[in-house]
Amino acid sequence: MMNPTLGRQPFLRRSRLAVLAAGVAVTIPMALLAQSGSGAVRGTVRDSAGHPWAGAQVTVSPVGQPDAELQWKSVQDQAEVLGEEHAIVFLARRSAEGTNAEEMDERILRVVEAQDGETEPIRRELHVLSEAGDGQARRIKVSRARWSTRTDDVGGFEILDVPPGDYRLEVRLPGFASVDETVTVEAGQATTRDIALEVGSLEETYTVAANAPSPVPTATDPAALEERRQRIGDGPLQPPIKLRDLTPAYPAALRASGAQGTVILEAVVAADGTFQVLNVLTPVDPDLLTPVQPELARAAVDATRQWQFEPTRLHGVPVDTRMKVTVNFTDES
């Protein structure tokens, strides 16, 4: 205030209008949210390297609300519609002004159609209610309340008109692990979530028979390898390719006994292409609390440690990928 060099002339009319427009752009959406009693969920979806992803499916659904029951007031001729694929329940009542059941049925159907809903099952249910003489009420379960959208080119998403409450936020994108979070929406407020996606996990299952011949290591055929690379393309997320394989062998020492069991390996395909076992899950003797037939687990680990991969690449950079391997040992051919 004491600086005499600062310009103190009033804003030009154009500057005043620009400031006013900016203020309106910020305040009107929040005012509308506050007036409607609903909120919003918005945010961004990026991968672990910080790159935004377009096309991720973002879904918000109520927590602890298997059915959302909504009142339809025919006097005002309006209804609140919560979603498109999961749970809406319409409760329609004839008004004191005498709106008849047929008119109410058509109004319900128009709302369902506006949400791209399947109307034929609803028509059949309404017809049954009418035949039963129920002209006073219509209770139609369409699905559960759910909002769904996809992220834009910069990974952003926004879901508006969400009533206050607790919700499950789900993010799905092929190649990445799914994200499930709980968010709380407050009236007139926007809940923001910035989601970081991790590369998805892999699974393989083997069945090893006691009378099977001893397996030998195999390398991926060069032609098949090139075909696989061509099929994957050069996208930002490239899954791993197995270069060297070896099926677990049934332990010779157990063939006479016909031992059976399932071994589950929790592992990682490392960025250097090696297969690293993190944990081994096997049946446990309830009395001794020791693995049943540990030879089966050893056979599974010995074989898989010889696997070799071209690792997963995220934006051209090799990254670790979690993997689950299930080996079923059986005495059947």
Buried (B, 14 or more C-beta within 10 A) or exposed (E): EEEEEEEEEEEEEEEEEEEEEEEEEEEEEEEEBEEBEBBBBBBBBBBEEEEBBEEBBBBBBBEEBEEBEBEBEBEEEEBBBBBBBBBBBBBBBBBEEEBEBEBBBEBBBEBBEEBEBEBEEBBEBBEEBBEEEEEEEBEBBBBBBBBBBEBBEEBBBBBBBBBBBEBBBBBBBEBBEEBEEEBEBEBBBBBEBEBBBBBBBBEBEBBBEBEBEEBEEEEBEEEEBEEBEEEBEEEEBBBBBBEBBBBBBBBEEBEEEEBBBBBBBBBBBBBEBBBEBEEBBBBEEEEEEEBBBBBBBBBBBEBBBEBBBBBBBBEEEBBBBBBBBBBBBBBEE
